[in-house]
Amino acid sequence: MLTETSLSIWGWGSLGIVLFLITFGPFVIFYLTFYILCFVGGGLVVTLLFGKTNSEKYLEQCEHSFLPPTSTGVPKCLEEMKREARTIKIDRRLTGANIIDEPLQQVIQFSLRDYVQYWYYTLSDDESFLLEIRQTLQNALIQFATRSKEIDWQPYFTTRIVDDFGTHLRVFRKAQQKITEKDDQVKGTAEDLVDTFFEVEVEMEKEVCRDLVCTSPKDEEGFLRDLCEVLLYLLLPPGDFQNKIMRYFVREILARGILLPLINQLSDPDYINQYVIWMIRDSNCNYEAFMNIIKLSDNIGELEAVRDKAAEELQYLRSLDTAGDDINTIKNQINSLLFVKKVCDSRIQRLQSGKEINTVKLAANFGKLCTVPLDSILVDNVALQFFMDYMQQTGGQAHLFFWMTVEGYRVTAQQQLEVLLSRQRDGKHQTNQTKGLLRAAAVGIYEQYLSEKASPRVTVDDYLVAKLADTLNHEDPTPEIFDDIQRKVYELMLRDERFYPSFRQNALYVRMLAELDMLKDPSFRGSDDGDGESFNGSPTGSINLSLDDLSNVSSDDSVQLHAYISDTVYADYDPYAVAGVCNDHGKTYALYAITVHRRNLNSEEMWKTYRRYSDFHDFHMRITEQFESLSSILKLPGKKTFNNMDRDFLEKRKKDLNAYLQLLLAPEMMKASPALAHYVYDFLENKAYSKGKGDFARKVPPLIPKTDSDPEHRRVSAQLDDNVDDNIPLRVMLLLMDEVFDLKERNQWLRRNIKNLLQQLIRATYGDTINRKIVDHVDWMTSPEQVADSVKRFRDAFWPNGILAETVPCRDKSIRMRTRVAGKTKLLAIMPDELKHIIGAETTRKGILRVFEMFQHNQLNRRMVYVFLEGFLETLFPQYKFRELFNKLHSRSKQMQKYKQKLQTTQAPSLQKR
């Protein structure tokens, strides 16, 4: 039944299909499928369009009812872009001085043209962005100029720069010494010297090291970017600084477009060498100096460059076809060049073989040394310092110092007696003060060297000592009173095997000959100052009796002395009318009126005396040298070079000087040092104060110089003598001579003589107006005309003829080496012979060459430039903590991290013990 039903369904179905195909044709099924797909597709399209329209309407309703309004910034930006660009007016005034503003505007224009415009115009023609950058730069320059006008630049130029340079030189000198101490046989490379330099810098600076900035270009660029960003923060208005794009553009222009190229040029050794030659271009090259440079050079590159140039010149001269007189000239030139070439070859061979010869050691061991008489040694500054060092080593310094002290006594006594005789001839009233002072000085010398209490005591015949003591007791002392004993002491030093004979066999004698330039030339060159005046003193320091300043007032315990500064009235002239600011022949200074009360058992006196601050300073120096215990108790108010006539400052100084006087006159102080009363009475007496510590006292330097704890590992500004701070040229010259010629390592007697010589030279050349002239010169350096000239030089150096200067190709190595030789030759040639006579020829050569060698390292030159820059910014922005900022910027230094680890390691044991 089911089978029949299934067959009927299939039959009827097949019949329907056949009839359908016969009726509509074979393609009817395709048409049907197409119609169905079109119907479905059309329905979907209608649904989507209708749904999108309704959805947008619904979202608009939701936006206005539930969401905050959309920003209108984009439409407004588009609207602004469609408008025409408005002109931006820029005020071209920058510093208030047209002569400065004009070249500055050109520098800004050239900087924008060469660092911004060349790529910006490829993106847009709109100049408003460029004008905004220009305005930002101008705002920064205006703030910079305004700030510069408010700063007193005199301390920076006269103190900060000198201290920084001196410290840099000291670090370099200590680094050289460290390299030498590591291994005398192996010569350190330039890289070793640079590493050691920054090690020493950490030890000296304690808180900062600039090795990363000076040795890594990447870190240097990062440092300059950070520094420029800080400067922009200080100089730009807040709105401009918050604009990051503008700030980054200006920062990159300053850091990479201006500062970095300038630092690269200033730190280039070849540029410095050329500049040195240009600075001393008027001096002629000295053949002797040139040959000394060749013989002393330890750089093979320099020697090869000179040798190759000599060979080139030889080839040229030999190719000339000459006759007559010219041929003799050419032959002489050829012989000279052959000699130079031979010296270079010999020196190169010696350096390459490692068999460097120390001339001093060679002469000491095998050389035949010339003889310098003892008479010549005692009158020559350079020779005397070596003999003095030797005598101290052998324990015979008392004999030498006695001889020198007597020489000083004789000269001073002759001067004082001549003055006394002159006053007698003029019929003026005479006192016994001069003879009393002479007796006091003579007795002081006797007690110091010849009495039984003397330590060390000069060993001479007892009858001579007794004769001298009898003369001092019964007769007035004369300049020749010590002659017999001095003659005996001289013979003892000359003939005793412990002294002069042994000195001639000592290495110090050979070093003395080297300083006198006598290892190669046996003829003795005597000193130009052979009158012996510079030896008028003794390094003992205990006989600082001034023949002009000692008083004959007794220090009786019954005498009471009180004093205080009473008046502070100001005047324009007449220094003894009232106390205050006075003007004497154009020189302004301050006077303090001191009211003095002196009481004893029977009477009471009161008077006023007038003293300058320099009088107080001179008095303080004298008593602290005589009574060393007072130096830690009495503190004199410090000096001030500039603005020291300000009323508030003078009032403060008056209070400090009053406190100084009260402490000085305290009964406990007088009882502790009874001899102090002589000096105090003389200072407070109603008379003109005789300054200068007395001629005799100034010529008697201390036997044992006062030394601070490890002064060589501190900045030079931390240990300057207080009595030279107010004398700018003396301070500068003494500081530079200390560091260039390493005088602090030498005999302190020599250093004091040099200081006195410099004082006399400066006073003779400029008088008392030298500080004023230096202040005027600093004012001239910072004047608009000079600033404008500096800006013009900067503009012409970077944009000659208005075109960006191309990178100067590095000159050939041989040319650079010959420039080095020429620079060293020029420097040695301009050194005066008088300087060699004072400190020695060898010391002079080593000092000059040390300074020159310091400038031959790019990394070290960069360090010096950055130190000067840091000092400049600290002076320009004193209210901001730039020192802390620089410490943080340099905190990633590897040397600094090593130093901190070393400190932690050394401090750990002590912390554990606690």
ZAMARGU-4260 file (C-alpha; in steps of 0.2 Angstrom, whole numbers, plus 5000, padded with zeros to 4 digits):
<rodrens>
0) 5000/5000/5000 | 5014/5012/5005 | 5024/5007/4990 | 5010/5011/4978 | 5007/5028/4986
5) 5026/5032/4985 | 5026/5027/4966 | 5011/5038/4963 | 5019/5053/4971 | 5035/5051/4961
10) 5025/5049/4945 | 5014/5064/4947 | 5029/5074/4952 | 5039/5069/4937 | 5024/5073/4926
15) 5022/5090/4933 | 5040/5094/4930 | 5040/5088/4912 | 5024/5098/4909 | 5032/5114/4917
20) 5048/5112/4906 | 5038/5109/4890 | 5027/5125/4894 | 5040/5138/4900 | 5056/5131/4893
25) 5072/5124/4900 | 5079/5141/4907 | 5064/5145/4918 | 5073/5139/4934 | 5087/5152/4932
30) 5074/5166/4930 | 5065/5160/4945 | 5080/5160/4956 | 5085/5177/4950 | 5068/5185/4954
35) 5069/5178/4972 | 5086/5185/4975 | 5081/5202/4968 | 5066/5202/4980 | 5077/5198/4995
40) 5091/5210/4991 | 5079/5225/4988 | 5071/5222/5005 | 5087/5222/5014 | 5092/5239/5005
45) 5076/5247/5010 | 5078/5241/5028 | 5096/5248/5029 | 5092/5265/5022 | 5077/5268/5033
50) 5086/5261/5049 | 5101/5273/5046 | 5090/5288/5045 | 5080/5284/5060 | 5096/5280/5070
55) 5104/5297/5066 | 5089/5306/5072 | 5089/5296/5087 | 5107/5299/5091 | 5105/5318/5089
60) 5091/5317/5101 | 5102/5308/5113 | 5117/5320/5111 | 5107/5335/5115 | 5098/5327/5130
65) 5112/5316/5138 | 5130/5320/5132 | 5140/5336/5134 | 5143/5347/5119 | 5157/5343/5107
70) 5172/5354/5106 | 5172/5369/5094 | 5191/5369/5092 | 5193/5360/5076 | 5180/5371/5067
75) 5188/5387/5074 | 5205/5380/5068 | 5198/5377/5051 | 5190/5394/5051 | 5207/5403/5056
80) 5216/5393/5042 | 5204/5400/5029 | 5207/5418/5034 | 5222/5428/5028 | 5237/5428/5039
85) 5239/5444/5049 | 5256/5452/5051 | 5265/5450/5067 | 5274/5466/5073 | 5290/5462/5082
90) 5300/5475/5093 | 5318/5474/5087 | 5324/5482/5103 | 5334/5469/5114 | 5346/5477/5126
95) 5343/5495/5125 | 5359/5498/5115 | 5357/5500/5096 | 5375/5495/5093 | 5372/5478/5102
100) 5354/5475/5095 | 5359/5476/5077 | 5372/5462/5076 | 5361/5452/5088 | 5346/5453/5076
105) 5357/5447/5062 | 5363/5432/5073 | 5344/5428/5076 | 5340/5430/5058 | 5355/5419/5052
110) 5351/5406/5065 | 5332/5404/5059 | 5337/5405/5041 | 5350/5391/5042 | 5342/5380/5056
115) 5324/5381/5053 | 5318/5390/5037 | 5327/5378/5026 | 5316/5363/5031 | 5301/5373/5037
120) 5296/5380/5020 | 5295/5362/5013 | 5280/5360/5025 | 5272/5376/5025 | 5272/5394/5018
125) 5265/5402/5033 | 5278/5413/5042 | 5268/5415/5058 | 5277/5400/5066 | 5294/5408/5062
130) 5289/5424/5069 | 5284/5416/5085 | 5300/5408/5087 | 5309/5424/5083 | 5299/5433/5097
135) 5303/5419/5109 | 5321/5421/5106 | 5320/5440/5108 | 5311/5438/5124 | 5324/5427/5131
140) 5338/5439/5126 | 5329/5454/5133 | 5328/5445/5150 | 5346/5440/5149 | 5351/5457/5145
145) 5341/5464/5159 | 5348/5452/5171 | 5366/5455/5165 | 5364/5474/5169 | 5360/5470/5187
150) 5375/5460/5191 | 5392/5466/5197 | 5404/5457/5185 | 5420/5463/5194 | 5422/5448/5206
155) 5419/5436/5192 | 5432/5442/5181 | 5445/5446/5195 | 5442/5431/5206 | 5431/5417/5200
160) 5439/5415/5183 | 5456/5416/5190 | 5452/5403/5204 | 5444/5391/5191 | 5459/5392/5180
165) 5471/5389/5194 | 5461/5375/5201 | 5461/5367/5183 | 5479/5369/5182 | 5482/5361/5199
170) 5471/5346/5195 | 5482/5344/5179 | 5498/5345/5188 | 5492/5333/5201 | 5487/5321/5187
175) 5504/5322/5179 | 5512/5318/5196 | 5501/5303/5198 | 5505/5296/5181 | 5523/5298/5185
180) 5522/5290/5202 | 5513/5275/5194 | 5528/5269/5184 | 5543/5279/5180 | 5548/5268/5166
185) 5532/5267/5156 | 5525/5283/5149 | 5507/5285/5152 | 5496/5288/5136 | 5484/5303/5134
190) 5469/5292/5138 | 5478/5288/5155 | 5481/5306/5158 | 5463/5311/5155 | 5456/5297/5166
195) 5468/5302/5180 | 5464/5320/5178 | 5445/5316/5182 | 5450/5305/5196 | 5459/5320/5204
200) 5445/5332/5200 | 5433/5321/5211 | 5446/5321/5225 | 5447/5340/5224 | 5429/5345/5220
205) 5421/5331/5231 | 5404/5334/5224 | 5405/5335/5205 | 5415/5327/5191 | 5413/5332/5173
210) 5420/5317/5164 | 5404/5311/5155 | 5401/5328/5148 | 5419/5330/5142 | 5421/5313/5135
215) 5404/5307/5129 | 5396/5317/5114 | 5379/5309/5118 | 5380/5314/5136 | 5387/5332/5132
220) 5372/5335/5120 | 5360/5329/5134 | 5368/5341/5146 | 5367/5356/5135 | 5349/5352/5131
225) 5345/5351/5150 | 5354/5367/5153 | 5346/5376/5139 | 5329/5371/5145 | 5332/5377/5163
230) 5338/5394/5155 | 5322/5395/5145 | 5312/5392/5160 | 5321/5407/5169 | 5320/5418/5154
235) 5304/5415/5144 | 5287/5420/5149 | 5276/5406/5156 | 5265/5405/5141 | 5280/5403/5129
240) 5288/5390/5140 | 5273/5379/5141 | 5272/5378/5122 | 5282/5362/5120 | 5285/5363/5102
245) 5291/5381/5102 | 5302/5377/5117 | 5310/5362/5109 | 5314/5371/5094 | 5323/5385/5103
250) 5332/5373/5114 | 5339/5364/5099 | 5344/5380/5091 | 5353/5385/5107 | 5361/5369/5111
255) 5366/5361/5095 | 5366/5377/5084 | 5376/5389/5095 | 5383/5382/5111 | 5390/5365/5104
260) 5399/5373/5089 | 5406/5386/5100 | 5412/5374/5113 | 5420/5363/5100 | 5430/5377/5093
265) 5436/5384/5110 | 5441/5367/5116 | 5451/5362/5100 | 5469/5361/5104 | 5474/5366/5086
270) 5463/5382/5087 | 5471/5386/5104 | 5489/5384/5097 | 5485/5395/5083 | 5477/5408/5094
275) 5493/5408/5106 | 5504/5411/5091 | 5493/5425/5085 | 5493/5433/5102 | 5512/5434/5103
280) 5514/5436/5084 | 5525/5452/5087 | 5539/5442/5096 | 5553/5434/5086 | 5556/5415/5087
285) 5572/5412/5096 | 5583/5398/5089 | 5589/5393/5106 | 5571/5391/5112 | 5567/5381/5097
290) 5582/5369/5099 | 5577/5367/5118 | 5559/5362/5113 | 5566/5349/5101 | 5578/5342/5113
295) 5565/5342/5127 | 5550/5335/5116 | 5544/5318/5121 | 5531/5318/5107 | 5537/5308/5092
300) 5524/5316/5081 | 5531/5333/5084 | 5549/5327/5080 | 5544/5318/5064 | 5534/5334/5058
305) 5549/5345/5061 | 5561/5332/5053 | 5550/5330/5037 | 5549/5349/5035 | 5568/5351/5037
310) 5571/5337/5024 | 5558/5346/5012 | 5568/5363/5015 | 5584/5354/5012 | 5578/5347/4996
315) 5572/5364/4990 | 5589/5373/4995 | 5599/5360/4986 | 5589/5362/4970 | 5593/5381/4969
320) 5606/5387/4956 | 5615/5401/4965 | 5632/5409/4965 | 5642/5422/4973 | 5637/5428/4991
325) 5621/5419/4991 | 5629/5402/4991 | 5637/5405/5008 | 5620/5410/5015 | 5612/5394/5008
330) 5626/5383/5014 | 5623/5390/5032 | 5605/5387/5030 | 5608/5369/5024 | 5620/5366/5039
335) 5607/5372/5051 | 5594/5361/5044 | 5605/5346/5044 | 5609/5349/5062 | 5590/5351/5066
340) 5587/5335/5056 | 5600/5326/5066 | 5594/5331/5083 | 5576/5325/5078 | 5582/5308/5072
345) 5593/5306/5088 | 5578/5311/5099 | 5566/5300/5090 | 5578/5285/5091 | 5580/5288/5109
350) 5561/5289/5113 | 5557/5273/5102 | 5571/5263/5111 | 5564/5268/5128 | 5581/5274/5134
355) 5577/5292/5139 | 5591/5300/5148 | 5588/5311/5163 | 5600/5325/5162 | 5601/5329/5180
360) 5604/5311/5185 | 5617/5308/5171 | 5626/5324/5177 | 5625/5318/5195 | 5633/5301/5192
365) 5645/5304/5178 | 5646/5322/5173 | 5659/5335/5177 | 5650/5348/5186 | 5656/5366/5186
370) 5659/5375/5203 | 5648/5388/5210 | 5657/5398/5224 | 5648/5400/5240 | 5648/5419/5238
375) 5638/5417/5223 | 5626/5405/5230 | 5622/5417/5245 | 5618/5431/5233 | 5608/5422/5220
380) 5589/5418/5223 | 5588/5402/5214 | 5605/5395/5221 | 5601/5400/5239 | 5584/5391/5240
385) 5593/5374/5236 | 5607/5378/5248 | 5594/5382/5261 | 5585/5365/5258 | 5601/5356/5260
390) 5606/5365/5276 | 5589/5361/5283 | 5592/5342/5279 | 5609/5342/5288 | 5603/5352/5303
395) 5614/5367/5299 | 5600/5379/5295 | 5604/5390/5310 | 5621/5395/5303 | 5613/5400/5286
400) 5599/5409/5294 | 5610/5418/5306 | 5621/5424/5291 | 5605/5430/5282 | 5598/5439/5298
405) 5614/5448/5301 | 5614/5454/5283 | 5596/5461/5285 | 5601/5469/5302 | 5616/5477/5294
410) 5606/5485/5280 | 5591/5491/5291 | 5603/5498/5304 | 5613/5508/5291 | 5597/5515/5285
415) 5590/5520/5302 | 5607/5528/5307 | 5608/5538/5291 | 5591/5545/5295 | 5596/5549/5313
420) 5612/5558/5306 | 5602/5567/5294 | 5590/5574/5307 | 5604/5579/5318 | 5612/5589/5304
425) 5595/5597/5301 | 5594/5602/5319 | 5578/5592/5323 | 5574/5586/5340 | 5581/5568/5343
430) 5575/5554/5354 | 5584/5538/5359 | 5570/5528/5351 | 5581/5523/5336 | 5595/5517/5346
435) 5584/5508/5358 | 5576/5499/5343 | 5593/5494/5336 | 5598/5487/5353 | 5582/5477/5354
440) 5584/5470/5337 | 5602/5466/5341 | 5598/5458/5357 | 5584/5448/5349 | 5597/5441/5336
445) 5609/5436/5351 | 5595/5428/5360 | 5589/5418/5345 | 5605/5411/5339 | 5620/5414/5351
450) 5613/5413/5369 | 5613/5397/5379 | 5594/5396/5377 | 5595/5397/5358 | 5589/5381/5350
455) 5597/5377/5338 | 5612/5387/5343 | 5625/5393/5331 | 5642/5385/5336 | 5656/5398/5336
460) 5670/5402/5348 | 5664/5407/5366 | 5676/5422/5367 | 5667/5430/5352 | 5650/5427/5360
465) 5656/5434/5376 | 5663/5449/5367 | 5647/5452/5358 | 5637/5451/5374 | 5649/5463/5383
470) 5647/5476/5368 | 5628/5474/5369 | 5628/5478/5388 | 5639/5493/5388 | 5639/5501/5370
475) 5627/5507/5357 | 5625/5493/5344 | 5632/5497/5326 | 5628/5489/5309 | 5645/5480/5311
480) 5642/5473/5328 | 5640/5455/5321 | 5653/5455/5308 | 5666/5445/5317 | 5654/5431/5321
485) 5646/5432/5304 | 5663/5429/5296 | 5666/5414/5307 | 5650/5407/5302 | 5653/5409/5284
490) 5670/5400/5285 | 5662/5386/5295 | 5649/5384/5281 | 5663/5385/5268 | 5675/5373/5275
495) 5665/5361/5286 | 5662/5344/5277 | 5644/5344/5283 | 5639/5360/5273 | 5646/5367/5257
500) 5658/5353/5252 | 5645/5340/5254 | 5632/5351/5246 | 5643/5350/5230 | 5641/5331/5230
505) 5622/5331/5233 | 5608/5329/5220 | 5602/5346/5226 | 5618/5354/5219 | 5615/5346/5202
510) 5597/5352/5202 | 5603/5369/5206 | 5614/5369/5191 | 5600/5364/5180 | 5589/5378/5187
515) 5604/5390/5183 | 5606/5383/5166 | 5624/5377/5170 | 5623/5359/5166 | 5627/5363/5148
520) 5636/5380/5150 | 5649/5380/5164 | 5649/5399/5165 | 5640/5405/5180 | 5626/5418/5177
525) 5625/5429/5192 | 5609/5436/5197 | 5604/5454/5192 | 5599/5458/5209 | 5616/5453/5217
530) 5615/5468/5229 | 5608/5455/5242 | 5593/5465/5246 | 5581/5451/5244 | 5591/5441/5258
535) 5588/5454/5271 | 5579/5442/5282 | 5579/5425/5291 | 5567/5411/5290 | 5566/5410/5309
540) 5551/5421/5311 | 5555/5423/5330 | 5565/5439/5328 | 5551/5449/5319 | 5557/5466/5327
545) 5553/5481/5317 | 5565/5495/5320 | 5551/5507/5315 | 5537/5500/5324 | 5543/5494/5341
550) 5538/5505/5356 | 5548/5508/5372 | 5533/5509/5383 | 5534/5497/5398 | 5521/5484/5401
555) 5518/5488/5419 | 5504/5477/5427 | 5498/5493/5436 | 5493/5501/5419 | 5476/5499/5413
560) 5471/5502/5395 | 5454/5504/5388 | 5449/5508/5370 | 5434/5509/5359 | 5429/5516/5342
565) 5418/5531/5346 | 5415/5541/5330 | 5408/5537/5313 | 5406/5554/5306 | 5409/5555/5287
570) 5420/5568/5279 | 5426/5571/5261 | 5444/5576/5266 | 5456/5580/5280 | 5459/5562/5287
575) 5463/5568/5304 | 5448/5580/5306 | 5434/5567/5310 | 5432/5548/5307 | 5424/5541/5292
580) 5426/5541/5273 | 5441/5552/5268 | 5448/5557/5251 | 5467/5560/5251 | 5474/5565/5234
585) 5460/5556/5225 | 5461/5540/5235 | 5446/5536/5246 | 5447/5526/5262 | 5439/5525/5279
590) 5445/5531/5296 | 5440/5525/5313 | 5441/5537/5328 | 5448/5527/5343 | 5445/5534/5361
595) 5459/5527/5372 | 5459/5528/5391 | 5475/5524/5401 | 5476/5523/5420 | 5490/5520/5432
600) 5492/5523/5451 | 5495/5541/5450 | 5487/5548/5434 | 5474/5545/5420 | 5475/5550/5402
605) 5463/5550/5388 | 5466/5554/5369 | 5459/5550/5352 | 5469/5542/5338 | 5463/5538/5320
610) 5466/5522/5311 | 5462/5514/5294 | 5457/5496/5292 | 5473/5493/5283 | 5482/5499/5300
615) 5471/5486/5309 | 5476/5473/5297 | 5495/5477/5297 | 5494/5476/5316 | 5485/5460/5316
620) 5498/5452/5305 | 5512/5458/5316 | 5505/5451/5332 | 5499/5435/5326 | 5517/5432/5318
625) 5525/5436/5335 | 5512/5427/5346 | 5506/5412/5336 | 5493/5407/5349 | 5483/5423/5345
630) 5479/5418/5328 | 5466/5405/5334 | 5459/5418/5346 | 5459/5435/5337 | 5449/5436/5321
635) 5450/5452/5312 | 5435/5456/5301 | 5438/5451/5283 | 5443/5462/5269 | 5431/5468/5255
640) 5439/5474/5238 | 5423/5482/5230 | 5409/5493/5238 | 5419/5494/5254 | 5414/5513/5256
645) 5396/5508/5259 | 5389/5516/5275 | 5380/5500/5281 | 5396/5490/5278 | 5407/5503/5287
650) 5395/5502/5302 | 5396/5483/5303 | 5415/5484/5302 | 5415/5496/5316 | 5406/5485/5327
655) 5417/5470/5322 | 5433/5480/5325 | 5426/5486/5342 | 5424/5468/5347 | 5441/5464/5341
660) 5448/5478/5352 | 5439/5473/5368 | 5445/5455/5366 | 5463/5461/5363 | 5463/5472/5378
665) 5455/5459/5390 | 5466/5457/5405 | 5468/5438/5403 | 5475/5441/5385 | 5488/5454/5392
670) 5493/5442/5406 | 5495/5427/5394 | 5506/5437/5382 | 5515/5451/5392 | 5526/5457/5377
675) 5510/5460/5368 | 5508/5477/5377 | 5522/5485/5367 | 5513/5482/5351 | 5496/5487/5358
680) 5503/5504/5365 | 5511/5508/5349 | 5496/5505/5339 | 5485/5515/5350 | 5497/5530/5353
685) 5491/5546/5346 | 5503/5547/5331 | 5503/5542/5313 | 5504/5523/5313 | 5520/5516/5304
690) 5513/5502/5293 | 5522/5489/5283 | 5526/5478/5298 | 5543/5487/5297 | 5556/5484/5284
695) 5566/5472/5296 | 5551/5461/5300 | 5545/5459/5282 | 5562/5452/5278 | 5562/5439/5291
700) 5550/5425/5285 | 5546/5411/5297 | 5557/5396/5299 | 5543/5383/5298 | 5529/5389/5286
705) 5512/5387/5292 | 5503/5373/5283 | 5485/5368/5281 | 5479/5350/5281 | 5482/5343/5263
710) 5481/5360/5254 | 5485/5352/5237 | 5468/5343/5237 | 5458/5359/5238 | 5453/5373/5227
715) 5465/5387/5226 | 5453/5400/5232 | 5452/5391/5248 | 5470/5395/5253 | 5474/5412/5247
720) 5484/5423/5258 | 5472/5435/5267 | 5484/5450/5265 | 5483/5449/5246 | 5465/5447/5243
725) 5462/5466/5241 | 5477/5468/5229 | 5469/5461/5213 | 5485/5460/5202 | 5496/5453/5216
730) 5483/5440/5220 | 5481/5435/5202 | 5500/5435/5198 | 5504/5426/5214 | 5491/5413/5212
735) 5496/5409/5194 | 5514/5408/5198 | 5510/5396/5212 | 5501/5384/5201 | 5511/5387/5185
740) 5528/5385/5193 | 5523/5374/5208 | 5530/5387/5221 | 5520/5380/5235 | 5531/5364/5234
745) 5546/5374/5234 | 5555/5384/5248 | 5543/5396/5257 | 5557/5408/5258 | 5558/5409/5239
750) 5539/5411/5238 | 5539/5426/5250 | 5553/5435/5241 | 5543/5433/5225 | 5528/5440/5233
755) 5537/5455/5240 | 5545/5457/5222 | 5528/5457/5214 | 5522/5470/5227 | 5536/5481/5223
760) 5534/5479/5204 | 5515/5483/5205 | 5517/5497/5216 | 5531/5505/5206 | 5522/5502/5189
765) 5504/5507/5194 | 5505/5514/5212 | 5490/5513/5223 | 5478/5515/5208 | 5480/5498/5201
770) 5464/5491/5208 | 5454/5506/5202 | 5462/5503/5185 | 5457/5485/5185 | 5439/5490/5190
775) 5439/5502/5176 | 5445/5489/5164 | 5432/5477/5169 | 5419/5491/5166 | 5426/5493/5149
780) 5425/5475/5145 | 5407/5475/5149 | 5403/5491/5141 | 5390/5491/5126 | 5404/5494/5114
785) 5414/5479/5119 | 5399/5468/5120 | 5394/5473/5103 | 5411/5470/5096 | 5411/5452/5104
790) 5394/5449/5096 | 5401/5454/5079 | 5416/5443/5081 | 5404/5429/5085 | 5393/5433/5070
795) 5408/5434/5058 | 5416/5418/5064 | 5400/5408/5062 | 5392/5417/5047 | 5406/5425/5037
800) 5399/5437/5024 | 5381/5432/5030 | 5384/5414/5025 | 5385/5399/5037 | 5403/5394/5039
805) 5407/5377/5033 | 5414/5364/5045 | 5433/5368/5045 | 5442/5352/5039 | 5454/5345/5051
810) 5471/5351/5046 | 5485/5338/5042 | 5493/5330/5057 | 5510/5336/5052 | 5504/5354/5051
815) 5496/5353/5068 | 5512/5346/5076 | 5523/5359/5069 | 5510/5372/5075 | 5513/5364/5093
820) 5531/5366/5091 | 5530/5384/5085 | 5518/5388/5100 | 5530/5381/5113 | 5544/5390/5105
825) 5535/5407/5105 | 5530/5405/5124 | 5548/5400/5129 | 5555/5415/5119 | 5544/5428/5127
830) 5549/5422/5145 | 5560/5436/5152 | 5577/5432/5159 | 5573/5440/5175 | 5560/5427/5179
835) 5573/5413/5176 | 5585/5422/5188 | 5571/5422/5201 | 5564/5405/5201 | 5576/5396/5190
840) 5578/5391/5171 | 5572/5373/5173 | 5557/5378/5184 | 5552/5391/5171 | 5553/5379/5156
845) 5544/5366/5165 | 5530/5378/5171 | 5527/5385/5154 | 5527/5368/5145 | 5515/5361/5158
850) 5503/5375/5154 | 5505/5372/5136 | 5503/5353/5138 | 5487/5356/5147 | 5479/5364/5132
855) 5483/5349/5121 | 5469/5338/5127 | 5452/5341/5120 | 5443/5333/5134 | 5452/5344/5147
860) 5449/5360/5137 | 5430/5356/5137 | 5431/5354/5156 | 5438/5371/5158 | 5425/5379/5146
865) 5411/5371/5156 | 5418/5377/5172 | 5419/5394/5166 | 5401/5393/5159 | 5395/5386/5176
870) 5403/5400/5185 | 5395/5413/5173 | 5378/5406/5176 | 5380/5405/5195 | 5385/5424/5194
875) 5371/5428/5183 | 5358/5419/5193 | 5364/5420/5211 | 5346/5418/5219 | 5344/5401/5210
880) 5353/5385/5216 | 5364/5382/5201 | 5377/5373/5210 | 5365/5360/5216 | 5358/5359/5198
885) 5375/5356/5191 | 5379/5343/5204 | 5363/5334/5199 | 5367/5335/5180 | 5384/5328/5183
890) 5378/5315/5195 | 5379/5301/5183 | 5398/5302/5182 | 5407/5285/5183 | 5421/5293/5192
895) 5409/5301/5205 | 5401/5284/5208 | 5418/5276/5211 | 5422/5290/5223 | 5406/5287/5233
900) 5409/5269/5233 | 5427/5272/5240 | 5420/5283/5253 | 5407/5271/5259 | 5421/5257/5259
905) 5432/5268/5270 | 5419/5274/5281 | 5411/5256/5284 | 5424/5250/5297 | 5422/5266/5308
910) 5403/5265/5308 | 5405/5247/5313 | 5416/5251/5328 | 5403/5264/5333
</rodrens>
